Amino acid sequence: MNLAALRHGGSIRLCSFKFYAIFDRRKFNKLLKKIRNCDINQDEVNMGLQSMKSEEIAFYAREILKKIETNYRIIPINSLRNKQYSLKSPIYITIEYEDEHVIASFDDVEAFGYADNEFEAVDLLCKEIVILHEDLKKNKESLGVLPQKWLSILENFIQCN
């Protein structure tokens, strides 16, 4: 995994080929506390971050990515599970495990499904994508900039049967 940890103002950017995330200092500190399994205060963390070597930041970044990658997965879906529509190419969605629930999301169009298990979350997401596509097509002339972009993205993936 190609990994870099860069300090930018009030945030830390973590990069990898698999995942890219921007953490503000509070979120980063919270994750550091979990990783280190100790209770440290904000000033200690800020001083620690400023005095850390890039190798140390990279180590903690890898640990954070491990935690994140156990809660998030990116998977392809090849079908919308709807007889009227098929996909021209797979849509890559994010599966997020949060407590006892699963969230499936297609962030490019801000669509998601929330359920107790992965199958139901993906199924709800597929239904949401179909509903969104149909609604956007009906109101094509009166769409704003963002909904027009969503429709364009969906039309690149979806074809009517």
N, C-alpha and C positions, 0 to 999 in steps of 0.2 A: 504494500500500500504506500503510495506516495503521500507523505504527510508534511504539512508545514504549519507552524503556529506563528502568527504575526500579531504584534500589538498595534492597534490603531486607536488612538484617542481613548475613549471610554469603553472600547469593546475589544474582544479577542476574537480573531477569525480562525476557524479551524477548517482546513481543506484536506480533502482526500478525493480519490477518483470515485469512491462510493458515496460520499456524503459531504455536504458543505453546510456549515451552520455558523450563524453569528450569535454569539452570546454576549449579553451585557455583563458587566462585572458582578452584579448580584447573582445572576443565574450561574455564572462561572464559579463564583465563590461557593454557592450552595452545592454544586457538583463536586468541587474540590473537597468540601467537608465530607460528603458521602464517600468519596474515594479514599480519603485519608482516615475515615472513621474517627475523627476527633472534632472537638468543638473549639474553633479558633475565631477570634473576632475580626471585624472588617479591616481595622488598621493593620493587623498582622498579615492578613491576606494581601492587601495593597502593597505593603512593604515587601512581602515575599515575592509578589509578581514582578516588582521592579528590580529585585536583586536576583531573580532566577536567570539561569543560563538558558540559552535556546534549547539545549539538550533536555533540560528539566521540563521546560514548557512542552516540548515535543512528547516527552514521556507522559505527562498529565493529559495532553491532548489525545494521545492514543488510548489512555484509560477512559477518558470521557467518550470517545468514539465507540469503544467497546460497549459502554453502558447504553449509548444511543442506539447502536446497531442491534442490541438485544430487544429494544422496544420498537424499532422501526424496520420495515422491510419494503423494498421496491419490487413489485412483481408485474408481469405483463398479464393483461386479460385479452383474450382472443375473440370474445363474444359478449354482446350486451344482453344475452339471454332473452331476446325479443325476436319473434318471427318476422316482424316488419323491417328490422334493421340488421345489418351485418357490418363488421369492421373491415376496412381496407388493409389495415395493418394493426398490430397490437397497440393497446394503450397501456402505458406504464403508470401504475397507481401506487400509492403509498399505503401500507398497512401499519397502523400504530396500535400498540397494545397499551391501554391505560386502565390500571386497576383491573376490574373484572369485565371491561368492555373493549371492543375493537372498533377502530375508526378506519374506514377505507376512504381514500380521497384522491381525486384527480385535480391537483392544484392548478393546472393551467386554466381551468374553467371554474374554479372554486366550488366544486361539487363534492359531496361526501355522503357516506352512509355510516350510521352508528348502530351497533348491535352487540349482542352478547357473545357472538362468535364470528370468526372470519368469513365463513360462507354467507351468513346473513348480511354482514356489513358490505361485502362485495356485491351481493344481490341488490341491496338497497341503493348502492352507488350506481349500479347499471340502470336501475329504474330512474334514478335522479338524472342521469346523463340523458336518457331518452326523453324525459319530460322537459328538461332544459332545452334540448335540441328542438323539440316540437314547438315550445313556446317562443323560442328565438326566431324560428322560421316563420311563424304566424305574424310576428310583429317586426319583420325585417326592415321595413321602411322607417320605423320610429325608434330604432335602437340607438343608444348612446355609443360612445367610442369603445368602452370596455365590453359591453355585450356584443358589439360587432366583431370584436377580436375573438370572443368566445365562440361565436357562430362560425367564424372562419376556421378556428381550430377544430371544432366538431365536424365541420364539413370535410376537412382533410382526412378524418378518420372514419366517418359514418357514411354508409350508402344504404339507400332504400332497396328493399327486395321486391 
